[in-house]
Amino acid sequence: MRAAPESLAEALRRRGLAAPARLLLDAHRPLRPLMAEMGVFFSPVLRPLLGRRYRAVQDLLEHDTTYDQLIESLDDAEHR
């Protein structure tokens, strides 16, 4: 199984959303720590909605490296 950033980037690419997602990720980079805290606060609501994907989304928001991996994966997906 591929890592979460790569699989998310591939899903966005298939839907033609790689470029808009890349722009949104760059625009929201300063808010990433706040979004991570909001994810923890809203976890009782988000866990049932996202299921197993909740942990992957939370990791994406909590760690700079995972966030950067998603951006790099979107760049790679855009060039395919």
N, C-alpha and C positions, 0 to 999 in steps of 0.2 A: 504494500500500500504506500502511495506517495505521501509526502509530508503535507500538512494542511495548507501552507501557503501556495505550494505548487498546484495542488488540486483545486483550490479556490481560484487561482489565476487562470487555470485551464477552463474552468466552468464559466468564468467571466468572458474569456476569449471566445468560447463557443457561442455565447449569446451576443457578441459584438459590444461588450461593455468594458473591454480592457482599458481603452483610453479614458473614458469618463471615470472609471474606478481609480485610475492612476492620478488623475487630477484631484479627485476628492481626497485620496489618501494624503497627497502633498498639502492640500489646503487645510486638512484637519490634523496634521502632525502636531502642532502646538497643543491641541486639545486631547491628544491621546492619553495622557495620564488621568485627566478628568473623566474621559470616557471609560477608562479601566475601573475607576472608582465607582462610577455610575453602574457599570456592569455588575459589580459586587453588590451594590445596594439593591439593584433590581433583580438579583439572581433568583429570588423566589418566583418571580413572574417569567424570567427569561429561560430558566432551566426547563420548564414544561414545554415552552414554545420551541426552543432550539434542540432539545433532547441531547444527544451525544455531541452535537456540534458546539454546545455552550462552552465546553472547556477549550476547544480550539479557538473560538472567537475571543475568549478571555485571555488566553496566552498571546494571541495576536496583539491585543491592546496593552497587555502588561509589559511586554518585552520589546525593546528597541530592535533587537536582532531579528525577531520574527516579523515585525512590521517592515523592516528593510528587506527581508527575504521575499515578502509578498510584493513589494514594489519592484524588486529585481525580476521576480517571476512574471509580473505583468509586462515589464519591458521586454523580456525574452519572448513571451507569448505574442506580443504585438509585432515582433519582427519575424514571426513564422509565416 
